[in-house]
Amino acid sequence: NMTFADEYMRKHVPPTVTMVKPQGTYLAWLDVSGLVDKVGARRATEEQNKMRDRSLPPLTPSNLMQQWFIDHARVQVNAGGGFGTGGEERMRMNCATSRAMLQKALDNIATAVRAV
């Protein structure tokens, strides 16, 4: 599945979202840094952090991108900002599912990203 996802991303998803194929896990990291500004996630994050309770950790663009993927691709991926430094503009995608389900998710991601 990971090889399938890697090849699919390279062929069908615009380069605003990229994936680095991991060596030994079923969790893929998607770099969405090229998409963050196009959908306004960086600006929205900055605005929300201005109004956010300072005792809470600041939001990262990946927090807003998580909802963007739900709303536009109907795919649940995890915000990378919660996994430590370097995850702020990345999403974690679980590829441990059936090939049919993985392809549907990737088709939805490709369609949503191309629409931006």
Secondary structure per residue as TSV (DSSP state, phi and psi in degrees):
chain	resnum	aa	ss	phi	psi
A	1	N	-	360.0	-37.2
A	2	M	H	-66.7	-41.0
A	3	T	H	-64.0	-43.1
A	4	F	H	-58.8	-48.0
A	5	A	H	-61.9	-43.3
A	6	D	H	-60.7	-48.7
A	7	E	H	-65.9	-40.7
A	8	Y	H	-61.3	-48.0
A	9	M	H	-57.9	-45.0
A	10	R	H	-63.5	-36.2
A	11	K	H	-87.1	-32.6
A	12	H	H	-120.1	-16.0
A	13	V	S	-104.4	129.2
A	14	P	-	-53.9	151.5
A	15	P	T	-67.4	3.6
A	16	T	T	-71.8	-15.0
A	17	V	S	-129.4	123.5
A	18	T	E	-127.2	162.1
A	19	M	E	-132.6	139.0
A	20	V	E	-106.7	121.3
A	21	K	-	-67.9	121.0
A	22	P	-	-74.5	160.7
A	23	Q	S	-86.7	-28.2
A	24	G	S	-152.3	43.5
A	25	T	-	-151.6	166.6
A	26	Y	S	-98.8	8.1
A	27	L	E	-105.4	117.9
A	28	A	E	-97.2	145.8
A	29	W	E	-103.4	125.5
A	30	L	E	-104.1	125.1
A	31	D	E	-87.6	112.1
A	32	V	-	-106.9	16.1
A	33	S	H	-59.8	-31.2
A	34	G	H	-73.7	-15.6
A	35	L	H	-100.3	-23.2
A	36	V	H	-54.2	-50.8
A	37	D	T	-72.5	-34.4
A	38	K	T	-62.1	-32.1
A	39	V	T	-100.4	2.7
A	40	G	T	79.2	18.2
A	41	A	H	-70.3	-35.6
A	42	R	H	-66.2	-47.5
A	43	R	H	-62.7	-44.4
A	44	A	H	-63.9	-37.5
A	45	T	H	-63.1	-45.3
A	46	E	H	-60.4	-43.9
A	47	E	H	-64.3	-44.9
A	48	Q	H	-66.6	-35.5
A	49	N	H	-68.1	-28.9
A	50	K	H	-63.4	-34.6
A	51	M	H	-96.5	-6.6
A	52	R	S	-78.4	144.9
A	53	D	-	-56.3	124.0
A	54	R	T	-66.0	-16.5
A	55	S	T	-78.1	-12.1
A	56	L	S	-93.2	151.4
A	57	P	-	-64.2	145.5
A	58	P	-	-66.7	150.0
A	59	L	-	-72.7	152.7
A	60	T	-	-117.4	162.5
A	61	P	H	-54.6	-31.5
A	62	S	H	-65.8	-27.8
A	63	N	H	-61.0	-43.6
A	64	L	H	-75.8	-32.2
A	65	M	H	-66.5	-30.3
A	66	Q	H	-57.9	-47.1
A	67	Q	H	-69.6	-34.9
A	68	W	H	-59.5	-44.6
A	69	F	I	-64.5	-36.2
A	70	I	I	-65.3	-48.3
A	71	D	I	-70.2	-38.9
A	72	H	I	-102.7	-29.3
A	73	A	I	-111.8	-9.4
A	74	R	-	55.3	41.7
A	75	V	-	-129.2	133.1
A	76	Q	-	-95.6	114.2
A	77	V	-	-122.2	160.1
A	78	N	E	-94.8	137.4
A	79	A	E	-64.2	127.4
A	80	G	G	-73.9	-21.2
A	81	G	G	-59.4	-27.2
A	82	G	G	-78.8	-5.5
A	83	F	G	-101.8	8.3
A	84	G	S	116.1	179.5
A	85	T	T	-57.2	135.0
A	86	G	T	97.7	-9.5
A	87	G	-	-96.0	3.2
A	88	E	T	-58.8	-31.8
A	89	E	T	-123.6	36.9
A	90	R	E	-132.6	155.2
A	91	M	E	-124.8	146.8
A	92	R	E	-105.4	126.4
A	93	M	E	-119.7	128.7
A	94	N	E	-84.3	121.3
A	95	C	-	-103.7	8.2
A	96	A	-	-87.2	76.3
A	97	T	S	-150.6	-177.0
A	98	S	-	-68.0	154.3
A	99	R	H	-60.6	-39.0
A	100	A	H	-62.7	-43.4
A	101	M	H	-67.1	-41.6
A	102	L	H	-62.8	-44.4
A	103	Q	H	-63.2	-40.9
A	104	K	H	-60.1	-45.1
A	105	A	H	-62.2	-44.5
A	106	L	H	-67.0	-38.7
A	107	D	H	-59.4	-43.8
A	108	N	H	-64.6	-42.4
A	109	I	H	-61.7	-47.4
A	110	A	H	-58.8	-45.6
A	111	T	H	-62.8	-44.5
A	112	A	H	-65.4	-42.9
A	113	V	H	-69.6	-39.4
A	114	R	H	-64.4	-27.9
A	115	A	T	-74.6	-13.8
A	116	V	-	-78.7	360.0
